[in-house]
Amino acid sequence: MEEVKVTRNYQITIPYDVREKLGIKIGDKLVVYVEGDKIIIRKKSGNIASLNLTLGKKITDKEINEAINEAGEKIGSGS
């Protein structure tokens, strides 16, 4: 466990050992959320949002996540 400092712009630096262990590189996206009194930061798996799909409009992260959630619900219900 390593300690990090919050800057005046509310930024933190991810320690080198953590970046190396998780393979975090410049441009990677991380997901940040709260669990109880903890801040959880995890590496976003996959990078589907960076695919160049031609569907007549730009697809947002929100639309991708909604489609994934909908598919998961259908799989869970056996449909």
Buried (B, 14 or more C-beta within 10 A) or exposed (E): EEEEEEEEEEEEEEEEEBBEEBEBEEEEEEEEEEEEEEEEEEEEEEEBBEEEEEEEEEEEEEEBEEEEEEEEEEEEEEE
